[in-house]
Amino acid sequence: MDSFWFYLQLGFQHVLDPNGLDHFYFLIVLALPFGWRKGRALVTWVTLFTLGHTFALWAAYEEWITLSGAWVEFLIPITISWMSLTVLIQKKKAIAHKQQAYRLGVTTLVFGLIHGLGFGRYFSQIVLEESAYGSLFQFALGVEFAQLLIVLGVVLANLLVLDLFRWKAQKWQWIVAAMVLSQALRMTIENYPG
């Protein structure tokens, strides 16, 4: 039971670690354009991100994927920049809901893979071979829980700013997405593997 809590907390802390806010930034811009009505879709996208992240950890543990850590650390802020830019340059004409859901689903799954590769080497070093898959599942539960808390926080912030303070949605989204983009670009420059 102690190992269950250890890996659950490790997953939770991995997402909320102040020294590695990549999940935090990514999830803010993922959830920013949506509110309560898209709650089920948001949970699905978060879970797809967790699945991608978990698969990457598993692939790294099994040594199926060997990608330079420098390149992974460079790609992670690019995923955050991409999501920020989708908020900043969104078209006024909305695309079909199914098409939007499919695109976001594929994007979050792929970006989850990239983010998971960033932690894969470390996870492979701390997990015990005889309990690797159980530990990975427990870690994934911690990641999922923390990510859902972030998304809930964004939805509540949207509710507060848009409904209570009556800000225009586009103005709010641009401000937050621009702040996240500035951090992601800084991280991209710092992590350039050249």
C-alpha positions, 0 to 999 in steps of 0.5 A, a space after each residue: 500500500 505504501 508503494 501505491 501512495 508513493 507512485 500516486 503522489 509522485 504522479 501528482 507532484 510531477 504535474 504540479 512541480 513548480 520546477 517543471 510546469 509543462 503540464 500546467 501550461 499545456 492544460 491551461 491553454 487546452 482548457 481555456 476556450 471551454 467551460 462547464 458545457 464542454 466538461 465531458 470533452 475536457 475530461 476526455 482530452 485530459 485522459 488522452 493526454 495521460 494515456 499518451 504520457 503513460 504510453 511514453 513512460 512505458 515505451 521508455 521503460 521497455 527501451 522501445 523509444 530512445 530519443 535524445 533528452 535534449 530534443 525532448 526538452 526542446 519539443 515539450 515547450 513547442 507543444 505548449 506554444 502550439 496550443 497557445 497559438 491555437 487559442 490566439 489565432 482561432 477563427 471566428 467561424 467555429 469548425 464543426 464540433 466533431 472535427 474540433 474534438 477529433 483534432 484536440 483528441 489527436 493533438 493531446 494524445 501526441 503531445 502527451 507522448 512527447 511530455 511523457 518522454 521527458 519523464 521516461 528516463 527518470 521513471 525507468 530509474 526509480 521503478 522496481 522491475 517486479 512492480 513496474 506496470 502497477 507502479 506505472 498505473 499508480 503514477 498515471 492515476 496521480 498524473 490524471 488527478 492533478 491534471 483534472 484539478 488544473 482543468 477544473 481551476 481553469 473552468 472556474 477561472 473562466 466562470 469567474 472572469 467571464 460570467 461574474 466580471 463580464 470580460 469578453 471571452 476573446 480578450 481573456 483567452 488572448 491575455 492568458 494564452 499570450 502569457 503562457 506563450 511567452 513562457 513557452 517561448 522562453 523555455 524553447 529558447 533555453 532548451 534549444 539543443 544546439 
